[in-house]
Amino acid sequence: MKKIKITQVKSGIDRSERQKQTLIALGLKKMNASKEVEATPQILGMVRKVEHLLKVEDI
């Protein structure tokens, strides 16, 4: 399976509770935190919901 690197570039402060929980589910808790994850349909759906807060790179 393909891997992607996601980096949080904007704060989750003043966002909806759903978006905050999505960031936590992706494993991102702080600004500029990065995580390498498998590009499953579930992960890609979560990334799509908060893509305005993230930077996504292919590995």
C-alpha positions in Angstrom: 0.0 0.0 0.0 1.2 3.5 -0.8 2.3 5.7 2.1 1.8 9.5 2.6 3.4 12.0 4.9 0.9 14.4 6.6 2.1 17.6 8.4 -0.2 19.9 10.4 0.5 23.4 9.2 -2.5 25.3 10.7 -3.9 25.2 14.2 -6.9 23.3 15.3 -7.9 26.1 17.6 -11.3 27.7 16.7 -12.2 24.7 14.5 -15.2 22.4 15.0 -15.0 19.6 17.5 -15.2 17.1 14.6 -12.1 18.6 12.9 -10.2 18.6 16.1 -11.1 14.9 16.7 -10.0 14.1 13.1 -6.6 15.6 13.7 -6.2 13.5 16.8 -7.3 10.4 15.0 -4.6 11.1 12.4 -2.0 11.3 15.2 -1.4 15.0 14.9 -1.5 16.9 18.2 0.8 19.9 17.6 1.7 22.4 14.9 4.3 21.1 12.4 3.9 17.5 13.7 4.4 14.9 10.9 3.2 11.4 10.6 3.7 8.7 7.9 0.6 6.7 7.3 -0.8 4.2 4.8 -3.0 5.7 2.1 -6.1 3.7 2.9 -9.5 5.0 1.9 -10.4 5.7 5.5 -7.2 7.8 6.0 -7.7 9.6 2.8 -11.3 10.5 3.8 -10.0 11.9 7.1 -7.3 13.9 5.3 -9.9 15.3 2.9 -12.0 16.6 5.8 -9.1 18.6 7.3 -6.9 19.2 4.2 -7.0 23.0 4.8 -5.0 22.4 8.0 -2.5 19.9 6.5 0.3 19.5 4.0 0.3 16.1 2.3 3.3 14.5 0.5 3.7 11.2 -1.3 6.5 8.9 -0.1 
